[in-house]
Amino acid sequence: MAKPSSGSGAPQAVVKKPHSLMGFSQVLSGWSSFVYVVLLAHAAYYAYDIRLFAVRNYGRIIHEFDPWFNFRATQYLEANGAERFFKWFDYMVWYPLGRPVGTTIYPGMQFTAVYIYRAAQALLGPEKAMSLNDVCVFMPAWFGVVATLLVGMLAYECSGSAQAGVAASLVMAVIPSHIMRAIAGGFDNESVAITAMVLTFYLWTRSVRNKGSWPFGILAGLAYFYMVATWGGFVFVLNLVAVHAFVLVVTGKYTHGLHKSYTLFYIIGTVLAIQVPIVNLTPLKSMEQLSALLVFAGMQVWAFMEYRIEAKKAKTFAEKWQVRIPIITAAAMAGVAVIIALIPTGYFGPLSTRVRGLFIKHTRTGNPLVDSVAEHQPANSDAYWHYLHYACYYAPFGFLFSFVRGTPGALFVVIYSAVSYYFSSKMNRLIILMGPIASVASGIAIGYASEWCLDQVDMFFSDFLNIQLPPLTRRAAAALKEKEEAAKSAAAASTTPAAATTNTPGKGKRSKDSASTSSKESGDAMSTLEETIGKPLRGVYNSPIAKIIRIVAAVAFVVQTYTYTREFFSFSYSFAEQTSQPQIVFKGQLRDGRTITVNDYVESYEWLRDNTPEDARIMAWWDYGYQITGIANRTSVADGNTWNLEHIALIGRALTSSEKKAHKIVRHLADYVLVWAGGGGDDLAKSPHIARIGTSVYHDICPNDPLCRGFGFYDQQRTPTPSMAASLLYKMVMHNHAPDVTVDDTLFKEVYSSKYGKVRIFKVLKVSKKSKKWVADPANRKCDRPGSWYCPGQYPPDLPGPPETFRQLNYDEANKD
C-alpha cells in the first residue's frame, strides 16, 4: 500500500519508476572511450596497410616520374647539406640550360626525409636503420596514418562529437582521393603536404573555438610554414583560412580572440614563408595571395574600431556605426592610394596560368603544355564517385548539419567544402583537396546520426523496457543534467519559507515587476512560435507510433551504413591495389595466361647507366627526364618540371620533323635518343600533344592547324598520316616493326631494345663535338654576377635557341576550323 501523505488521509498513486542502471555510468563512459581508442587504432592500421600494396607486390622502389626527382634531390641534400642544396645548379637536367634546384622546389619533404633518416641512423645505428631509399618509400604511408588521425581531430573540433571524429578517421584512412597521392613508393609532395594542410586547419579551427584559445594561432602559423615548405598548394590553405576569418567577422562572430589568432597566424606564417626561396616575397605581391593580406589589414582596422567603440562606450547600432564609418572610410582611401601607387611599378604579380585556368570561361588554359596533362582537365561526376565513393552520399548531410550548427568550426566545414568542390570541378587533380573535407563531412553526418541512433536505444529501454540507461550521448547527458538541475530547483523552491519568497513593498517589487514585464515582452514572439509549432511537432515526434518509426529508422541506418562501410572498404582496397602500380614496373599477362613482371623501363635506364659514358646526354620526351637522371644518372634534355615550354617545343620539333631535319637539331643536344614503344601509353599515343606543343612555338610543324589534326593516324590500326610517317618519332618507335619503316642508319643507330619492346634507344651519329665542348665550358654560362653559383647554360652557337614566346591556343577558334 502507498503510504498516506502527512496532512491528508488520501492514499497517493503508486508511481512505477524505471529500473536504473546509472551505477554503471562510469563503467560505460570508460568503455566508450576504450571503443573510440580501438576504432582509431583500426583507422591507423587500415591507413597504413592499404598503402603498402606496392611494397608487397614490387618491393621497395620509387614510383612513376616526379618521385624520382624528389628522391634524387633528397640524396643530394643528405650528401651535401642544406647550404649547398640551396646553391645547387644542376647541369644534368634541361641540357644545355641547366636548372637551379634548391631555389625552385618546395623542399619540406626532402628535409623531412633526411631528418627521419638521420634520426634513425642515430637511434638504431647504420646497420639496423632504414636506407634513405626505404625512408622515402615508406614516408607516404607514415604520413597517411598521421593525416588520418588529424582528420579525426579536425572533425571533432568542428562538430564537438567524438563519434564524428572516429568516423572521419575511418573514412580518411581509405578514401581514394587521398590514397591516389599517398601510397608507399609515391614519394611526392602531396603525400606529406595533405598532412601538413590538415594539421594547419585543425590548429586554426582550434584557435577560434573560444575567446581564450587564440594561442593556438601561433601553432597554426608554424604548421602553415611547414605546408608552405612542402607544396605549392599552400596558396589554397592561406586563402581558405583568410576566407574563414572574413566570414566569421561578417556573420557577427568577431572576437578579440579571433583578431589575435588570425594576426598571429598571418604574421608568423608569412614571415617564415618568405624564408622559403621559391616563395620569397610572393605572399606580399602575388595576386593569388593578396586576399589574405587584405583580410589581415581589415582585421586590424576592425579591431581598432572595436577599441574605439569600447572607449566611446557606444551602445546602440547607430552609435557604433558613427564610430565605424570614418575609420572604414579613411582605411579604404589609404588602401586605394597604396594600390594606385604600386600598380605602375609592376609590384603586383599576375595570376599563374593554372590559376587563370580555374576561372576562365573555357576549361583549358590555352597553354598546350599545361593542357596536355590529364590531371589538369576538369572533373566530372564519375571522377567524384571514383575518388570519393560513398562519401558522396554522406558528406552533403555533414555539410548541412554544419551549416545549421553555425559555430566557427562548423562554418569552416561549410567554407572548405564549397571552395574545394568548386576548384576540383575545374581541375581533376584538385580532388585531392576534397579527401580530408569529404571525410570530415561524412564523419559528422555519421557521428550525428550515430548519436541519434543511441538516443533511440535510450528511448527504447526507458519507454518500452522500463530500464533507465546511463547517458549514451552528449544530448542524453545534457538532458539528464538539465533534468537533475530542474529537480534540485523544484526541491529548493518547495522548502523555501513563504515569507522569504514574498515581495516586500518598495523598490524590490518594482524592479521585479519591471524585469517580468521586459522578459514577457521579449519572449512573446518565441513563446508564440513555441506554442504554435514547437509543441505540436514534439508531440508528434514523441508519439508512440513515431517512437516505433524512429527505432526502425535507427536500425535501418545502422544496417545500411554497415553495408556501405563494407563496400566502401572493398572498393578502396581494390582502388589502392590498382593505384599502387609503380608504372616503371608492372605486371602483365602473356597470351598463354602466364603473369609476368615487366621491368623494361628500369632495365633500360640501367642499361644507359652501365653502357654509356658518364657525360652522355639523353633526349626523350619530357615525361621521362626524371627517371633518366634518377635511375640512369645521365643528363636529360628536359623533364617533368616543365618550366620552359619553348625548350620542350624544341624537342617536339625534333621528334615531329623528318629524320634529316631532326638530326640537325639532335646532334647538338644529345648522344642518345630514347623512345617509349610497344603500344599503350607509348610515344605514338602522346604524339598529338608532342606536335601541338611543338607547333605552339614552331608554327611550321602544323601550318594553319593549331590542333595538329594532320599529325596522327587515320584509324585504330595506326595507319599514319604523311607527316607522321615521315617523322623521327614514328621511325624510331616503329623501326623494323612495320613494313618498310626503318631509321636512317647514317644518322641514328639502334643500340638497345628492351625485353618486351617497351623502350628503344638509338645512338646519335655525327654528334657535334664542337657544340658539346662549347656547352661544357663554364666560361660560356651566363652568371647573374661574377663568382655566383647561379650560372645558366646557353644554346651552342650552331643551334639557335627557340623563340621566347608561344602562341596562346584558343580551342574554341581552333575547333571551328
C-alpha positions in Angstrom: 0.0 0.0 0.0 1.0 3.5 -0.6 2.0 5.4 2.5 -0.5 8.2 3.3 0.9 11.7 3.0 1.2 13.9 6.0 -1.7 16.1 6.5 -4.0 14.0 4.4 -5.5 10.6 4.7 -6.0 10.2 0.9 -3.7 7.5 -0.5 -1.2 8.5 -3.2 -1.0 6.6 -6.5 2.0 4.3 -6.8 4.4 5.6 -9.4 6.4 2.8 -11.1 9.9 4.1 -11.5 12.1 2.6 -14.3 14.9 0.3 -13.2 18.1 2.4 -13.2 21.5 1.3 -14.4 23.0 4.6 -13.6 25.5 3.0 -11.4 27.2 1.7 -14.5 27.7 5.2 -16.0 31.3 5.4 -15.1 32.0 1.9 -16.4 30.1 2.8 -19.6 31.9 6.0 -20.0 35.3 4.3 -19.7 34.1 1.6 -22.1 33.1 4.1 -24.8 36.5 5.8 -24.5 38.1 2.4 -25.0 35.9 1.7 -28.0 37.0 5.1 -29.5 40.6 4.3 -29.0 40.2 0.8 -30.6 38.4 2.3 -33.6 41.1 5.0 -34.0 43.7 2.2 -33.8 41.9 0.4 -36.6 41.8 3.5 -38.7 45.5 3.9 -38.3 46.1 0.3 -39.2 43.9 0.5 -42.3 45.6 3.7 -43.3 49.0 2.1 -43.2 48.0 -1.3 -44.6 46.1 -0.1 -47.6 49.1 2.0 -48.7 51.6 -0.9 -48.8 50.3 -2.9 -51.8 53.2 -1.6 -54.0 55.8 -2.7 -51.4 54.2 -6.2 -51.1 53.9 -6.7 -54.8 57.0 -4.9 -56.2 59.4 -4.3 -53.3 60.8 -1.0 -52.0 61.0 1.0 -55.2 60.3 4.7 -56.0 57.4 5.1 -58.4 56.4 7.0 -61.5 58.2 10.2 -62.6 58.2 13.1 -60.1 59.1 10.9 -57.1 62.4 10.1 -58.8 63.3 13.8 -59.0 62.3 14.2 -55.3 64.4 11.2 -54.4 67.4 12.5 -56.3 67.0 15.9 -54.6 66.8 14.1 -51.2 70.0 12.2 -51.9 71.8 15.5 -52.8 70.5 17.2 -49.7 71.6 14.3 -47.4 75.1 14.1 -49.0 75.8 17.8 -49.3 73.9 19.6 -46.7 71.4 22.5 -46.7 73.8 25.3 -47.7 75.0 23.6 -50.9 71.5 22.3 -51.6 70.1 25.8 -51.9 73.0 26.8 -54.2 72.7 23.7 -56.4 72.6 24.4 -60.1 72.1 21.1 -61.8 73.6 20.8 -65.3 72.4 17.3 -65.7 68.9 18.5 -66.4 67.4 20.7 -69.1 70.6 20.5 -71.2 72.2 22.8 -72.2 70.4 25.3 -69.9 70.5 23.5 -66.5 68.3 24.3 -63.6 68.7 25.8 -60.1 67.1 23.1 -57.9 67.2 24.2 -54.3 65.6 27.5 -55.0 62.9 26.3 -57.4 61.3 23.5 -55.4 59.3 23.2 -52.2 62.0 21.3 -50.1 59.9 20.4 -47.0 59.5 16.8 -48.0 63.2 16.4 -48.7 64.2 17.9 -45.4 61.7 15.7 -43.6 63.1 12.6 -45.2 66.6 13.5 -44.3 65.7 14.2 -40.7 63.9 10.9 -40.3 66.8 9.1 -42.0 69.4 10.7 -39.7 67.3 10.2 -36.6 67.0 6.5 -37.4 70.8 6.3 -38.0 71.4 7.9 -34.6 68.9 5.8 -32.7 69.4 2.4 -34.4 72.9 2.7 -35.9 73.8 2.5 -39.6 73.4 -1.3 -39.8 69.9 -1.5 -38.5 68.4 1.7 -39.7 66.5 2.0 -42.9 68.3 3.2 -46.0 67.4 6.6 -47.4 65.6 4.9 -50.3 63.4 2.9 -47.8 62.6 6.0 -45.8 61.4 7.8 -48.9 59.4 4.7 -50.0 57.5 4.4 -46.6 57.0 8.1 -45.9 53.7 8.4 -47.8 52.3 5.6 -45.8 53.5 7.0 -42.5 52.1 10.4 -43.3 48.9 8.8 -44.4 48.4 7.5 -40.9 49.1 10.9 -39.4 46.7 12.6 -41.8 44.0 10.0 -40.8 44.3 10.8 -37.1 44.5 14.6 -37.8 41.3 14.5 -39.8 39.6 12.8 -36.9 40.8 15.7 -34.6 39.6 18.2 -37.2 36.1 16.6 -37.4 35.9 16.6 -33.6 36.9 20.2 -33.4 34.3 21.3 -36.0 31.5 19.2 -34.6 32.1 18.6 -30.9 31.3 14.9 -31.5 33.7 12.2 -30.6 31.7 9.8 -32.8 32.2 12.2 -35.7 35.9 12.3 -35.2 36.2 8.5 -35.1 34.0 8.1 -38.2 36.0 10.7 -40.1 39.3 8.9 -39.3 37.9 5.7 -40.6 36.8 7.3 -43.8 40.0 9.2 -44.3 42.0 6.0 -43.7 40.9 4.5 -47.0 39.3 7.3 -49.1 40.7 7.0 -52.7 41.2 10.8 -53.2 44.0 10.7 -50.6 45.3 7.2 -51.5 46.0 8.3 -55.1 48.8 10.6 -53.8 49.8 8.7 -50.7 50.9 5.2 -51.4 54.2 3.7 -50.4 56.8 4.4 -53.1 54.9 7.5 -54.3 57.4 9.9 -52.8 55.5 13.0 -54.0 54.9 16.4 -52.3 51.2 15.9 -51.8 51.7 12.8 -49.6 53.3 15.0 -47.0 51.5 18.3 -47.8 48.0 17.0 -47.2 49.0 16.0 -43.7 50.5 19.5 -43.2 47.4 21.1 -44.6 45.1 19.2 -42.2 47.3 20.0 -39.3 47.1 23.7 -40.2 43.3 23.5 -40.5 43.0 21.7 -37.1 45.2 24.2 -35.3 43.4 27.1 -36.9 39.9 25.9 -36.0 41.1 25.1 -32.5 42.4 28.7 -32.2 38.9 30.1 -32.8 37.0 27.8 -30.6 36.5 30.4 -28.0 38.0 33.7 -26.8 40.8 32.1 -24.9 42.0 29.7 -27.5 43.9 32.2 -29.6 47.4 31.0 -28.6 46.8 28.1 -31.0 47.1 30.6 -33.7 50.9 30.5 -33.1 51.0 26.8 -33.8 48.7 27.3 -36.8 51.3 29.7 -38.2 54.1 27.2 -37.7 52.1 24.4 -39.3 51.3 26.7 -42.2 55.1 27.3 -42.7 55.6 23.6 -43.0 52.8 23.4 -45.5 54.5 26.3 -47.5 57.8 24.5 -47.5 56.2 21.3 -48.8 53.8 22.1 -51.6 52.6 25.0 -53.8 49.1 24.2 -52.7 49.8 26.4 -49.6 48.0 29.2 -51.5 44.8 27.2 -51.1 45.4 26.9 -47.3 46.2 30.5 -46.9 43.2 31.8 -48.7 40.8 29.3 -47.1 41.9 30.5 -43.6 41.5 34.1 -44.7 38.0 33.5 -46.1 37.0 31.7 -42.9 38.3 34.6 -40.8 36.4 37.1 -43.0 33.2 35.1 -42.8 33.4 35.0 -39.0 33.6 38.8 -38.9 30.8 39.5 -41.3 28.5 37.0 -39.6 28.9 38.7 -36.3 31.3 36.2 -34.7 34.2 38.7 -34.3 36.0 38.5 -31.0 39.3 39.8 -29.8 40.4 36.2 -29.7 39.7 35.9 -33.5 41.8 39.0 -34.1 44.7 37.7 -32.1 44.5 34.3 -33.6 44.5 35.5 -37.3 47.1 38.1 -36.6 49.5 35.6 -35.1 48.8 33.1 -37.8 49.4 35.5 -40.6 52.5 37.3 -39.2 54.2 34.1 -38.1 53.2 32.1 -41.2 54.2 34.9 -43.6 57.5 35.8 -42.0 58.5 32.1 -42.1 57.0 31.5 -45.6 59.1 34.2 -47.3 62.2 32.3 -46.0 61.4 29.6 -48.5 63.4 30.6 -51.6 60.8 29.6 -54.2 58.2 31.6 -52.2 60.2 34.7 -51.4 58.0 37.9 -51.2 55.1 36.4 -53.2 52.8 36.5 -50.1 53.0 40.3 -50.3 53.0 40.6 -54.0 51.2 37.8 -55.7 47.5 38.3 -56.8 46.8 34.8 -55.6 47.8 35.6 -52.0 46.8 39.2 -51.5 43.3 38.3 -50.2 44.9 37.0 -47.0 46.8 40.3 -46.7 43.6 42.3 -47.2 41.9 40.3 -44.5 44.8 40.9 -42.2 44.7 44.6 -42.8 40.9 44.6 -42.5 41.2 42.7 -39.2 43.4 45.4 -37.8 41.0 48.1 -38.9 38.1 46.2 -37.3 40.0 45.7 -34.1 40.8 49.4 -33.9 37.1 50.2 -34.5 36.1 47.8 -31.7 38.6 49.5 -29.4 37.2 53.0 -30.3 33.6 51.7 -29.7 34.5 50.5 -26.3 36.4 53.7 -25.5 33.4 55.8 -26.5 31.0 53.5 -24.8 28.8 53.3 -27.9 25.9 51.0 -27.2 23.3 51.4 -29.9 23.6 50.3 -33.5 23.7 53.9 -34.7 26.3 55.0 -32.2 28.6 52.1 -33.2 28.4 52.9 -36.9 29.0 56.6 -36.2 32.4 55.4 -34.9 33.0 52.8 -37.7 32.2 54.9 -40.8 35.0 57.4 -40.5 37.6 54.7 -39.7 36.4 52.5 -42.6 36.5 55.5 -45.0 40.0 56.5 -44.0 41.3 53.0 -44.2 39.7 52.4 -47.6 41.1 55.7 -49.0 44.6 54.8 -47.7 44.4 51.3 -49.2 43.3 52.6 -52.6 46.0 55.2 -52.6 48.7 52.5 -51.9 47.3 50.2 -54.7 47.2 53.1 -57.2 50.8 54.0 -56.3 52.1 50.4 -56.7 50.3 49.3 -59.8 52.5 51.3 -62.3 55.7 49.9 -60.7 54.7 46.3 -61.5 54.7 45.4 -57.9 51.8 43.0 -58.1 52.5 39.7 -59.9 50.0 38.2 -62.4 47.9 35.2 -61.8 49.6 32.0 -62.9 48.4 30.1 -66.0 47.0 27.3 -63.9 45.1 29.6 -61.6 43.7 31.5 -64.5 42.5 28.2 -65.9 40.3 27.8 -62.7 38.3 30.9 -63.6 38.3 31.5 -67.3 35.2 30.5 -69.2 36.6 27.6 -71.2 38.1 24.6 -69.4 41.6 24.9 -70.8 44.4 27.4 -70.1 45.5 27.9 -73.7 49.0 26.6 -72.8 49.2 23.3 -74.7 51.9 22.0 -72.3 49.6 22.5 -69.2 46.6 21.3 -71.1 48.4 18.1 -72.2 48.5 16.9 -68.6 45.4 14.7 -67.9 45.0 15.7 -64.3 44.6 19.4 -65.3 41.3 18.6 -67.0 38.0 19.4 -65.2 36.5 16.7 -63.0 33.1 15.1 -63.8 30.6 13.1 -61.7 32.4 9.9 -62.5 35.6 11.3 -61.1 33.9 12.3 -57.8 32.4 8.8 -57.4 35.7 7.2 -58.3 37.7 9.2 -55.7 35.1 9.8 -53.0 32.7 6.8 -53.4 30.1 6.6 -50.7 31.4 9.9 -49.2 29.4 11.4 -52.0 26.3 10.2 -50.1 27.2 11.2 -46.5 29.2 14.4 -47.0 26.3 16.6 -48.1 24.5 15.8 -44.9 27.5 16.7 -42.9 27.7 20.0 -44.9 24.0 20.7 -44.0 24.5 19.8 -40.3 27.5 22.1 -40.1 25.6 25.0 -41.8 22.8 24.7 -39.3 25.1 24.4 -36.4 26.9 27.7 -37.4 29.8 27.6 -34.9 33.2 28.9 -36.1 34.4 25.3 -36.6 31.2 24.2 -38.4 31.4 27.2 -40.7 34.9 26.2 -41.6 33.5 22.8 -42.8 30.9 24.7 -44.9 33.5 27.0 -46.5 36.2 24.3 -47.1 33.5 22.1 -48.7 32.3 24.8 -51.1 35.7 26.1 -52.1 37.3 22.7 -52.6 34.3 21.4 -54.7 34.5 24.5 -56.9 38.2 24.2 -57.7 38.2 20.4 -58.1 35.4 20.8 -60.6 37.8 22.9 -62.6 40.8 20.7 -62.3 40.7 17.0 -61.7 44.0 17.0 -59.8 42.4 19.1 -57.1 40.0 16.4 -56.0 42.9 15.5 -53.6 41.9 18.6 -51.6 38.4 17.1 -51.1 39.7 13.9 -49.4 40.0 15.5 -45.9 36.9 17.6 -46.0 34.8 14.8 -47.6 36.0 12.6 -44.7 35.2 15.3 -42.1 31.7 16.0 -43.5 31.0 12.3 -43.8 32.2 11.7 -40.3 30.0 14.5 -39.0 27.0 13.0 -40.8 27.7 9.5 -39.5 28.6 10.8 -36.0 25.5 12.8 -35.5 23.3 10.0 -36.9 25.0 7.6 -34.6 24.3 9.8 -31.6 20.7 10.0 -32.7 20.6 6.2 -33.0 21.9 5.8 -29.5 19.2 8.2 -28.3 16.7 5.8 -29.8 18.3 3.0 -27.9 18.0 5.0 -24.7 14.3 5.8 -25.6 13.6 2.1 -26.4 15.0 0.9 -23.0 13.3 3.6 -20.9 9.9 3.7 -22.7 9.4 0.1 -23.8 11.5 -1.9 -21.3 11.2 0.5 -18.3 15.0 0.5 -17.9 16.9 3.7 -17.3 20.3 3.5 -19.1 23.2 5.8 -18.3 23.5 8.6 -20.9 24.9 7.2 -24.1 25.3 10.5 -26.0 26.1 14.2 -25.4 22.4 15.1 -25.8 21.3 12.4 -23.4 23.9 13.5 -20.8 22.8 17.2 -21.2 19.2 16.3 -20.9 19.9 14.3 -17.8 21.9 17.1 -16.2 19.1 19.6 -17.1 16.5 17.3 -15.5 18.6 16.9 -12.4 19.1 20.6 -12.0 15.4 21.2 -12.6 14.6 18.7 -9.8 17.0 20.4 -7.4 15.5 23.8 -8.2 12.0 22.4 -7.6 13.1 20.8 -4.3 14.7 24.1 -3.2 11.6 26.1 -4.1 9.3 23.7 -2.1 11.4 24.0 1.0 11.8 27.8 0.9 9.6 29.6 3.5 6.7 31.6 2.1 7.9 34.7 3.8 11.3 34.5 2.1 9.6 34.5 -1.3 7.1 37.2 -0.6 7.9 40.5 -2.2 8.5 43.4 0.1 7.0 46.7 -0.7 9.1 49.3 -2.4 12.0 49.2 -4.8 12.5 45.5 -4.9 8.9 44.8 -6.1 9.1 47.5 -8.7 12.3 46.1 -10.0 10.8 42.6 -10.2 7.7 43.8 -12.0 9.8 45.7 -14.5 12.0 42.7 -15.2 9.0 40.5 -15.5 7.3 42.9 -18.0 10.5 43.2 -20.1 11.0 39.4 -20.1 7.4 38.9 -21.1 7.6 41.4 -24.0 10.9 40.0 -25.3 9.7 36.4 -25.1 6.3 36.9 -26.7 7.5 36.0 -30.2 9.4 32.9 -29.2 6.5 31.8 -26.9 4.0 32.1 -29.8 6.3 30.1 -32.1 6.9 27.5 -29.4 3.1 27.1 -28.8 2.1 27.0 -32.5 4.9 24.9 -33.9 7.3 23.5 -31.3 4.9 21.7 -29.0 2.8 20.1 -31.8 6.0 18.9 -33.5 7.4 17.5 -30.3 4.1 15.8 -29.6 4.2 14.1 -33.0 7.9 13.2 -32.6 7.3 11.6 -29.2 4.1 9.8 -30.0 4.1 6.0 -29.7 3.9 5.5 -33.5 6.7 7.9 -34.1 8.9 6.2 -31.5 8.4 2.9 -33.3 9.3 4.6 -36.6 12.4 6.1 -35.0 13.6 2.7 -33.8 13.0 1.2 -37.2 14.8 4.1 -38.9 17.8 3.8 -36.5 18.1 0.1 -37.2 17.9 0.7 -40.9 20.6 3.4 -40.7 22.9 1.1 -38.8 22.4 -1.8 -41.2 22.7 0.4 -44.3 25.8 2.1 -43.0 27.4 -1.2 -42.1 26.7 -2.4 -45.7 28.1 0.8 -47.2 31.2 0.6 -45.0 32.0 -2.9 -46.2 31.5 -1.9 -49.8 33.5 1.3 -49.3 36.4 -0.5 -47.8 36.3 -3.2 -50.5 36.3 -0.5 -53.3 39.1 1.4 -51.6 41.3 -1.6 -51.2 40.7 -2.5 -54.9 41.5 1.1 -55.9 44.6 1.1 -53.8 45.9 -2.1 -55.4 45.3 -0.7 -58.9 46.9 2.6 -58.0 49.9 1.0 -56.4 51.4 0.1 -59.8 54.8 1.8 -59.8 54.4 2.3 -63.6 58.1 1.8 -64.2 57.4 -1.8 -63.2 54.1 -3.5 -63.8 52.5 -6.9 -64.1 51.2 -8.2 -67.4 49.7 -11.4 -68.9 51.0 -13.3 -71.8 48.8 -15.0 -74.4 49.3 -18.3 -72.7 47.8 -16.9 -69.5 51.1 -16.6 -67.5 51.5 -13.5 -65.4 54.8 -11.7 -65.8 56.5 -8.7 -64.3 57.5 -6.2 -66.9 60.7 -4.4 -65.9 61.6 -2.9 -69.2 61.8 0.7 -68.1 64.1 0.2 -65.1 66.3 -2.2 -67.2 66.5 0.4 -70.0 67.7 3.1 -67.6 70.1 0.7 -66.0 71.4 -0.1 -69.5 72.1 3.6 -70.0 73.8 3.8 -66.7 76.1 0.8 -67.4 76.7 1.2 -71.1 77.1 4.9 -71.9 79.7 7.5 -71.0 79.1 9.5 -67.8 78.7 12.6 -69.8 76.2 11.1 -72.2 73.2 13.3 -73.0 69.8 11.6 -73.5 67.0 13.1 -75.5 63.5 11.9 -74.7 60.0 13.4 -74.3 59.9 15.4 -71.2 57.9 12.8 -69.2 60.9 10.6 -68.8 63.6 13.1 -67.8 63.3 12.5 -64.0 63.8 8.8 -64.5 66.8 9.3 -66.8 68.6 11.4 -64.2 67.3 9.5 -61.2 67.9 5.9 -62.3 70.3 6.1 -65.3 72.3 9.0 -63.7 72.7 10.6 -67.1 72.0 14.1 -68.4 68.5 14.7 -69.7 67.3 17.4 -72.2 64.0 18.0 -70.4 62.0 16.7 -67.5 58.7 16.9 -65.7 59.4 20.4 -64.2 58.0 21.8 -67.5 59.3 25.3 -66.6 60.4 26.1 -70.2 57.7 25.5 -72.8 59.9 26.8 -75.6 62.7 24.3 -74.8 60.2 21.4 -74.7 58.8 22.7 -78.0 62.3 22.3 -79.5 62.3 18.6 -78.6 58.8 18.4 -80.1 60.1 20.0 -83.3 62.9 17.4 -83.4 60.6 14.4 -82.9 58.0 15.5 -85.3 60.4 16.5 -88.1 61.8 14.3 -90.8 65.0 12.4 -89.9 67.4 14.8 -91.7 65.8 17.9 -90.3 65.6 16.4 -86.8 69.2 15.3 -86.9 70.3 18.9 -87.4 68.8 19.7 -84.0 69.5 16.5 -82.1 73.3 16.3 -83.0 73.8 19.5 -80.9 71.8 18.3 -77.9 72.1 14.6 -77.4 74.2 11.5 -77.8 71.2 9.1 -77.5 67.5 9.3 -78.2 65.1 7.2 -76.0 61.5 6.5 -77.0 58.7 4.5 -75.4 57.2 2.0 -77.7 55.1 -1.2 -77.6 51.6 0.4 -77.6 49.5 1.6 -74.6 50.8 4.9 -73.4 53.8 5.0 -75.7 55.2 8.0 -77.5 52.9 7.5 -80.5 49.9 7.8 -78.1 51.4 11.1 -76.9 52.2 12.3 -80.4 49.2 14.7 -80.7 50.4 16.6 -77.6 54.0 16.5 -78.8 53.1 18.1 -82.1 50.7 20.6 -80.5 53.3 21.8 -78.0 55.9 22.0 -80.8 53.7 24.0 -83.2 52.7 26.5 -80.4 56.3 27.8 -80.8 57.3 26.5 -84.3 54.3 27.2 -86.3 55.6 25.4 -89.4 55.2 22.0 -87.7 51.4 22.0 -88.3 50.8 25.1 -90.5 47.3 26.5 -90.2 46.4 23.6 -88.0 47.0 24.5 -84.3 45.5 21.3 -83.0 47.7 19.3 -85.4 45.0 17.1 -86.6 47.1 16.2 -89.7 49.8 14.7 -87.5 48.5 11.4 -86.4 46.7 8.3 -87.7 43.8 7.6 -89.9 42.5 4.6 -88.0 42.8 2.3 -85.0 45.4 0.2 -86.8 47.7 3.2 -86.6 47.9 4.0 -90.3 50.0 7.1 -90.3 49.3 10.4 -92.0 52.1 11.6 -94.3 53.6 14.0 -91.7 53.5 11.3 -89.0 55.0 8.7 -91.3 57.9 11.0 -92.2 58.7 11.9 -88.5 61.7 10.8 -86.5 59.3 9.8 -83.7 57.4 7.3 -85.9 60.5 5.9 -87.5 62.1 5.2 -84.1 59.1 3.7 -82.5 58.2 1.5 -85.5 61.8 0.8 -86.6 61.7 -2.7 -88.2 58.2 -3.3 -86.7 56.2 -2.0 -89.6 56.7 -2.7 -93.3 59.4 -0.5 -94.9 59.8 1.5 -91.7 63.5 1.9 -90.7 65.7 4.6 -89.3 68.3 6.2 -91.5 71.4 4.3 -90.2 73.7 7.1 -91.4 72.1 9.3 -88.8 70.8 7.1 -86.0 71.7 3.6 -84.9 69.6 1.4 -82.7 71.7 0.1 -79.7 69.1 -1.2 -77.3 65.5 -2.6 -77.3 64.0 -3.8 -74.1 62.8 -7.4 -73.5 59.1 -6.7 -74.1 59.7 -3.8 -76.6 58.6 -1.0 -74.3 61.8 1.1 -74.7 64.1 1.6 -77.7 67.3 3.6 -77.6 69.2 5.0 -80.6 72.7 6.3 -80.7 73.0 9.7 -82.5 75.7 9.6 -85.2 77.8 12.5 -86.3 77.3 14.3 -83.0 78.6 17.9 -82.9 81.6 17.6 -80.7 82.1 21.3 -81.1 78.7 22.1 -79.6 79.2 19.6 -76.7 82.6 21.1 -75.8 81.2 24.7 -76.0 78.3 23.9 -73.6 80.7 22.1 -71.2 82.9 25.2 -70.9 81.9 27.2 -67.7 83.0 30.3 -69.5 80.0 30.1 -71.8 77.5 30.2 -68.9 75.6 33.4 -68.0 76.2 34.1 -64.3 74.0 36.7 -62.7 77.1 38.2 -61.2 80.9 37.4 -61.0 81.6 34.4 -58.8 78.0 33.5 -58.4 76.6 29.9 -58.2 73.7 30.9 -60.4 75.0 30.4 -63.9 72.5 29.1 -66.5 73.9 27.5 -69.6 73.2 28.6 -73.2 72.4 27.0 -76.5 75.5 26.4 -78.6 76.2 28.9 -81.4 75.4 26.4 -84.1 71.9 25.7 -82.6 69.9 28.9 -82.2 67.5 28.7 -79.3 63.8 28.6 -79.7 61.6 31.8 -79.7 60.9 33.1 -76.2 57.1 33.2 -76.6 54.5 30.7 -77.6 51.1 31.1 -79.3 48.2 31.0 -76.9 45.9 28.4 -78.2 42.2 29.3 -78.4 40.5 25.9 -78.5 37.1 27.3 -79.4 38.5 29.0 -82.5 40.7 26.0 -83.4 37.7 23.7 -83.3 35.7 25.9 -85.7 38.3 25.5 -88.4 
